[in-house]
Amino acid sequence: MLRKIIDLFKERKIISLSNLAIHFKTDESAMEAMLQELVRKGYIQKLHTECNSCSASCMGCSFASEKDFYQLR
């Protein structure tokens, strides 16, 4: 499964946690554990993004679930 995740990153470059979970038909907590393993091994990195579409107290807009993005190193 980790190899398939890396292959998807080679195609798309930057992917959100929620999109990965949907793509691989798994829950976000399981996907996040796999992503953390890939981060630890140096394959990918987590992007630190902030929502610029609404106030600083985010979580109310439709982009709130798209805050965890990862990219291939």
N, CA and C of each residue as an Amber inpcrd file, in Angstrom:
protein
   219
   0.8300000  -1.2020000   0.0000000   0.0000000   0.0000000   0.0000000
   0.8690000   1.2590000   0.0000000   1.9720000   1.2580000   0.7540000
   2.8320000   2.4460000   0.7910000   3.4050000   2.7540000  -0.5880000
   3.7580000   1.7240000  -1.3390000   4.2820000   1.9120000  -2.6960000
   3.2090000   2.5450000  -3.5850000   1.9580000   2.1330000  -3.4370000
   0.8650000   2.7090000  -4.2320000   0.6540000   4.1810000  -3.8820000
   0.8210000   4.5130000  -2.6150000   0.6870000   5.9210000  -2.2000000
   1.7960000   6.7480000  -2.8300000   3.0250000   6.2510000  -2.7990000
   4.1520000   6.9670000  -3.4080000   3.9200000   7.1380000  -4.9040000
   3.4400000   6.0930000  -5.5660000   3.1590000   6.1790000  -7.0090000
   2.1160000   7.2520000  -7.3060000   1.1030000   7.3720000  -6.4600000
   0.0910000   8.4050000  -6.6570000   0.7020000   9.7920000  -6.4830000
   1.5920000   9.9460000  -5.5160000   2.2730000  11.2300000  -5.3430000
   3.1230000  11.5800000  -6.5550000   3.7130000  10.5900000  -7.2030000
   4.5070000  10.8460000  -8.4090000   3.6340000  11.3980000  -9.5250000
   2.3580000  11.0040000  -9.5490000   1.4160000  11.4930000 -10.5540000
   0.8700000  12.8770000 -10.2090000   0.4850000  13.0740000  -8.9560000
  -0.2560000  14.2810000  -8.5710000   0.5520000  15.3320000  -7.8220000
   1.7160000  14.9700000  -7.2860000   2.6360000  15.8670000  -6.5550000
   2.1270000  16.3030000  -5.1880000   0.9770000  16.9540000  -5.1030000
   0.4200000  17.4210000  -3.8250000  -0.9870000  16.8530000  -3.6870000
  -1.2580000  16.2130000  -2.5150000  -2.5560000  15.5760000  -2.3020000
  -2.9890000  15.8100000  -0.8610000  -4.2690000  16.0330000  -0.6650000
  -4.7880000  16.2130000   0.6890000  -5.0440000  14.8610000   1.3450000
  -5.0210000  14.8570000   2.6490000  -5.3090000  13.6510000   3.4200000
  -6.6860000  13.0990000   3.0660000  -7.6690000  13.9810000   2.9840000
  -9.0240000  13.5030000   2.6890000  -9.1210000  12.9000000   1.2890000
  -8.4330000  13.4730000   0.3110000  -8.4590000  12.8980000  -1.0380000
  -7.7580000  11.5440000  -1.0920000  -6.6650000  11.3990000  -0.3410000
  -5.9790000  10.1070000  -0.2810000  -6.8780000   9.0440000   0.3350000
  -7.5630000   9.3900000   1.4190000  -8.4540000   8.4430000   2.0800000
  -9.5730000   8.0040000   1.1380000 -10.1100000   8.9280000   0.3930000
 -11.1630000   8.6040000  -0.5780000 -10.6010000   7.7140000  -1.6910000
  -9.4550000   8.0990000  -2.2290000  -8.8430000   7.3490000  -3.3330000
  -8.5710000   5.8940000  -2.9500000  -8.0400000   5.6790000  -1.7430000
  -7.6890000   4.3310000  -1.3010000  -8.7810000   3.6580000  -0.4820000
  -9.9460000   4.3020000  -0.4090000 -11.1210000   3.7440000   0.2720000
 -10.7920000   3.2860000   1.6980000 -10.2090000   4.2270000   2.4640000
  -9.8680000   3.9580000   3.8560000 -10.2180000   5.1710000   4.6980000
 -10.2470000   5.0080000   5.9950000 -10.5580000   6.1660000   6.8300000
  -9.3110000   7.0350000   6.9930000  -9.5400000   8.2950000   7.3280000
  -8.4520000   9.2650000   7.3980000  -7.4220000   8.9270000   8.4620000
  -7.8440000   8.3530000   9.5780000  -6.8790000   8.0380000  10.6300000
  -5.9030000   6.9430000  10.1800000  -6.3810000   5.9550000   9.4630000
  -5.5030000   4.9060000   8.9370000  -4.5680000   5.4800000   7.8770000
  -5.1070000   6.3490000   7.0170000  -4.2880000   6.9600000   5.9790000
  -3.2190000   7.8610000   6.6020000  -3.5910000   8.5990000   7.6240000
  -2.6370000   9.4920000   8.2780000  -1.4750000   8.7010000   8.8860000
  -1.7480000   7.5310000   9.4480000  -0.6920000   6.6890000  10.0010000
   0.2780000   6.2450000   8.9050000  -0.2480000   5.8930000   7.7420000
   0.6140000   5.5040000   6.6200000   1.4360000   6.6850000   6.1250000
   0.8000000   7.8550000   6.0610000   1.5150000   9.0500000   5.6130000
   2.6240000   9.4260000   6.5920000   2.3700000   9.2740000   7.8770000
   3.4000000   9.5760000   8.8700000   4.6060000   8.6490000   8.7110000
   4.3570000   7.4130000   8.3460000   5.4630000   6.4780000   8.0850000
   6.2720000   6.9350000   6.8730000   5.5880000   7.3980000   5.8300000
   6.2920000   7.8940000   4.6470000   7.0470000   9.1890000   4.9440000
   6.4960000  10.0290000   5.8130000   7.1970000  11.2450000   6.2450000
   8.4500000  10.8410000   7.0160000   8.3060000   9.9110000   7.9350000
   9.4360000   9.4580000   8.7540000  10.5630000   8.8930000   7.8930000
  10.1960000   8.1860000   6.8260000  11.1930000   7.5930000   5.9380000
  11.7390000   8.5880000   4.9120000  11.1600000   9.7890000   4.8580000
  11.6790000  10.8240000   3.9740000  11.1240000  10.8350000   2.5610000
  10.0770000  10.0810000   2.2910000   9.4880000  10.0520000   0.9520000
   8.6150000  11.2630000   0.6620000   7.8570000  11.6860000   1.6480000
   6.9450000  12.8160000   1.4750000   7.1250000  13.7950000   2.6330000
   6.5070000  14.9440000   2.5040000   6.5030000  15.9120000   3.5990000
   5.1340000  16.5510000   3.7070000   4.7890000  16.9400000   4.9250000
   3.5160000  17.6030000   5.1550000   3.6890000  19.0820000   4.8680000
   2.7410000  19.6420000   4.1550000   2.7630000  21.0740000   3.8740000
   2.0300000  21.8020000   4.9870000   2.5750000  22.9020000   5.4040000
   1.9340000  23.7080000   6.4410000   1.2060000  24.8450000   5.7560000
  -0.0970000  24.6670000   5.6080000  -0.9170000  25.6520000   4.9020000
  -1.9100000  26.2740000   5.8650000  -2.2950000  27.4630000   5.5350000
  -3.3280000  28.1510000   6.2940000  -4.4180000  28.5800000   5.3290000
  -5.6240000  28.5180000   5.7930000  -6.7620000  28.9090000   4.9750000
  -6.7610000  30.4340000   4.8290000  -6.8020000  30.8900000   3.6080000
  -6.8570000  32.3310000   3.3420000  -8.2350000  32.7650000   2.8510000
  -9.1780000  31.8300000   2.8280000 -10.4760000  32.1630000   2.2660000
 -11.4730000  32.6640000   3.3040000 -11.1130000  32.5390000   4.5930000
 -12.0290000  33.0010000   5.6190000 -11.2380000  33.5240000   6.8170000
 -11.8690000  33.6590000   7.9310000 -11.2040000  34.2210000   9.1150000
 -10.1580000  33.2750000   9.6860000  -9.3720000  33.7760000  10.6200000
  -8.3250000  32.9820000  11.2540000  -8.9060000  31.8310000  12.0760000
 -10.1500000  31.9510000  12.4950000 -10.7770000  30.8670000  13.2620000
 -11.4980000  29.9250000  12.3100000 -10.7230000  29.2550000  11.5020000
 -11.2560000  28.3870000  10.4550000 -11.9740000  27.1800000  11.0530000
 -12.5090000  26.3770000  10.2190000 -13.2390000  25.1500000  10.4720000
 -14.7030000  25.3040000  10.0890000 -15.1180000  26.4590000   9.6430000
 -16.5120000  26.6270000   9.2820000 -16.7720000  26.5800000   7.7870000
 -15.7260000  26.7250000   6.9830000 -15.9500000  26.7670000   5.5390000
 -15.8050000  25.3880000   4.9090000 -16.0880000  25.2940000   3.6270000
 -16.0240000  24.0160000   2.9330000 -14.5980000  23.5350000   2.7270000
 -13.5990000  24.3950000   2.9280000 -12.2080000  24.0090000   2.7520000
 -11.5700000  23.5010000   4.0340000 -12.2980000  23.5140000   5.1400000
 -11.7440000  23.1340000   6.4430000 -11.1950000  21.7130000   6.4470000
 -11.8380000  20.8040000   5.7510000 -11.3680000  19.4150000   5.7330000
 -10.1900000  19.2130000   4.7950000  -9.8510000  20.2120000   4.0170000
  -8.7580000  20.1160000   3.0490000  -7.4890000  20.7940000   3.5540000
  -7.2740000  20.8320000   4.8520000  -6.1330000  21.5740000   5.3830000
  -4.8600000  20.7480000   5.4680000  -4.9470000  19.4340000   5.4580000
  -3.7690000  18.5720000   5.5800000  -3.3120000  18.1070000   4.2130000
  -2.2840000  18.7710000   3.6940000  -1.7420000  18.4380000   2.3920000
  -0.3350000  17.8580000   2.5390000  -0.0100000  16.9470000   1.6510000
   1.3130000  16.3190000   1.6390000   1.8550000  16.4110000   0.2230000
   3.2030000  16.3860000   0.1180000   3.8240000  16.4000000  -1.2010000
   5.0340000  15.4790000  -1.2150000   5.3870000  15.0530000  -2.4060000
   6.5530000  14.2020000  -2.6070000   7.8050000  15.0180000  -2.3470000
   8.7890000  14.4420000  -1.7090000  10.0650000  15.1350000  -1.4630000
  10.9410000  15.0510000  -2.6770000
